[in-house]
Amino acid sequence: MSAASDQSTPAPGTAGASYAAAGVDIEAGDRAVELMKEWVKKTQRPEVLGGLGGFAGLFDASALKRYERPLLASATDGVGTKVDLARQLGVYDSIGHDLVAMVMDDIVVCGAEPLFMTDYICVGKVHPERVAAIVKGIAEGCVLAGCALVGGETAEHPGLLGPDDFDVAGAGTGVVEADRLLGADRIRKGDAVIAMASSGLHSNGYSLVRHVLFDRAGLSLDQHIEDFGRTLGEELLEPTKIYSLDCLALTRTTEVHAFSHVTGGGLAANLARVIPDTLHARVDRTTWTPAPVFDLVGATGQVDRLELEKTLNMGVGMIAIVPEESADVALATLADRGVDAWVAGEITDREGHDTGAELNGDYAA
């Protein structure tokens, strides 16, 4: 017997190595897929072909023939360290909602209609019900964004992640007619800057939030906070608002020049990304009052206001830039859709300003 074959033979009384012994449970993965099927089905659009379980999701591109020059828009993102709070609280569906918001609200910024999304869920150990809950949240988010969930991947990484650890990521695709593409080239001096309220912290800045509230202040997730009217954990897990269909509704009812999704970097930095070099966005803090959670983080950690503003959304999750004469229609459209929105500033000349956007004044009391 050769040395190689001798090494492959288990010693007497011992079992051979297996995938299960290494920590990967294929049967649990199969059960997770079965549990998530009903939720994925709820997201289907008529252009989607096939069902869950194929090697690739299929989307009938002939549906794009109605476009004269269709531009595909794509984006990918995750939810960051917010997933650790979900793990600690044992709440998994809201994280999926967050994931859709982070991806599809980036896509709609250029005026694109969300079409479909795929997800990637990485776990230390597959708990089928937990994975299904995450996918349930993703599916519910896709419905709110108007897109289909056409596929995904669940990966089990024993030894790299703890049995209860997990992370999520997603990628999405949308489409926009070339001559309806939104962005900096459409913006004009005098345009109105319309702010849409966030639902809370959304999914950015949680490394700072966790450091301030837990490492420094020693607060607990189950602690009731009077200003919130609920526990700290419930506040921190509030799902990110999905603005996709609200933004598309604006493009149908009035003229829109640009959108800006307020994520990592804060309001000013994200707004500056869509402002042309010759213009400047002036945003007036006095037009809104940030929710109590922002005050809690700032006061508890003695965080400078500018540091807060470049880390957190401060109560604004999406910006629309419209002609001044379109502002009233835009606000009425958003109000009809239940979106809290207001005129927060205007577009001026760049002269005398170093950046494309800045916040002025003090927040309303």
Secondary structure, DSSP 8 states (H G I E B T S, - for coil): --HHHHHTS--TT-----TTTTT--HHHHHHHHHHHHHHHHTT--TTEES-TTSSS-EE-GGGGGG-SSEEEEEEEEE-TTHHHHHHHHT--HHHHHHHHHHHHHHHGGGT-EEEEEEEEEEESS--HHHHHHHHHHHHHHHHHHT-EEEEEEEEE-BTTB-TT-EEEEEEEEEEEEGGG--SGGG--TT-EEEEEE-SSSTTS-HHHHHIIIIIIT---TT-EETTTTEEHHHHHT------HHHHHHHHHHS---EEEE--TTHHHHHHHTTS-TTEEEEEEGGG----HHHHHHHHHHT--HHHHHTTS-TTEEEEEEE-GGGHHHHHHHHHHTT--EEEEEEEEE-TT-SSSEEEES----
